[in-house]
Amino acid sequence: MPDTAGLAGFTPVSLNLAPDAASVDWGDLAGLRFAEPFFDQTVERWAGGSAPRLVRTDLAALDALDAAPSLDPAALVFHL
């Protein structure tokens, strides 16, 4: 199981499902307000800032995070 402690506070911003290189990119969006109507617009604003911090993991990190204790979501937003 991979060490996911370093991902605390990171947000998954990209998913690559290529069979030979499946991975998740995690961005340090701490302190960034999600003000745009769509998630990808907020990620674009973050990526255009000064030196965005990005970490790449394999998909096993998702399994490890799923098994770790976490907060229940406060709300779910369905945008159509």
HELIX and SHEET records of a PDB file:
HELIX    1   1 ALA A    5  LEU A    7  5                                   3    
HELIX    2   2 PHE A   39  ALA A   47  1                                   9    
HELIX    3   3 ALA A   60  ALA A   67  1                                   8    
SHEET    1   A 3 THR A  11  ASN A  16  0                                        
SHEET    2   A 3 SER A  23  GLY A  27 -1                                        
SHEET    3   A 3 LEU A  54  THR A  57 -1                                        
END                                                                             
